[in-house]
């Protein structure tokens, strides 16, 4: 028995000229417009550093990959920076086999443990 698909969610936090967008679920053609709107808002605000947190992203399809690649190239062309951080294992495999690493940094962040 397979598990139901998790709804795609986006959380964006702006901090000066930096934005962090956390993606959760599966990023595919059907929900790509949600991310495109967030990326447009980052452009509108003049964000110079964009961090896409992929820790909770379970899947990325070809259309979504093309959007990320175009975003990375556009930002680099404007002297801005895109980082893809904490990719989940399935997403990391896709990123490693593609040219996306040339348009954006793919890194794992060392997060401090939460003190309870």
N, C-alpha and C positions, 0 to 999 in steps of 0.2 A: 504494500500500500504506500503510495507516494504522499508526501506532505503537500498541503496546499501552498501555492505561490504566495510569497510575502508581498504585501503592497509596497510599491515604491514610494519612498519618502525622501525629502530633501530638507536639510537644516542649514541655513546660511547665517553666518555671524560676520558683521563688518566691524573692523577695528582700524580706523584711520584709512590709509591707502592699501590695507590688506583685507582680504576676504577669505573665509574658510567655509567651504561647502562640504557638508557630510552627506554622503549618499548611502541609502539603505534599501536593500531589496535587489531587484533586477532592472537594469537599465537597458531598455530596448526601444525599438521604433515607436511602440504604442505610448510610451511616456516620455519620449525624448524632448517633447516641447516644454515640459516642466523645467528640465535642466537648461534648455536653450534660453528660456526667459530669465533664469537666474544669471546665466553668463552675460546676457544682454544688460541686465541691471549692473553687473560688475563693470562692464564697459562704460555704461552711462555715468557711473560714479567715479570713473578714472582709477580703478583699482590697479595698483602696480605689482602687487604680489597676490597671486591666487593659489590657494591650497585646496586641493580636492582630496578629502579624506575618504578612502575607499575600503576602510576596515570592514564595514557592514554591507559592502556591495558584493552580491553573490554571482552576478552574471553581467556581461556587457556584450551587446551584439555589434555587428559590423557598422550599422548606422551610428550607434553611440560612439564607437571607436573613432569613426571619421569626424564626428563633432569634436571630440577631445583633441584629435590631431590638428584639426583646423584651428581650434582655440589656442593651442600651444604655439603654432606657427604665427598666428596673428599677434599674440602677445609678444613673442620674441621679436617680431618685426617692428613693434612699437617700443622696444626697450623695456618690456615688462617681463614678468617671470611666472611660470606655472609649475607647481609641484604636485605630484600625485603621491600621497603618503598612505602608508599602512595598507597596501592592497591585500585583499584576501587571497588565499592560495589559488583559487580558480582564476581570478582576475589577474594575478601576478603572472600566471602562465601565459595568458593572452598578451599581456604587455611585453613580456620578455621575448616573445617570438615576433614582435612587430617593430615598426620603426618609431613608435610613440616615444620611446626613451630618448630619441634625438630631438624631440620638441618639448620635452618636459623632464624634470627630475622625477625619478621613482625611488622613494626612500621609505624606510621604516623609522618612525619617530620613537624615541625612548621616552615613554610616558612615566611620570612619577606615580607611584601607587597612591590610591586614595587613602587617606587616614580616616578611620572611622571612629 
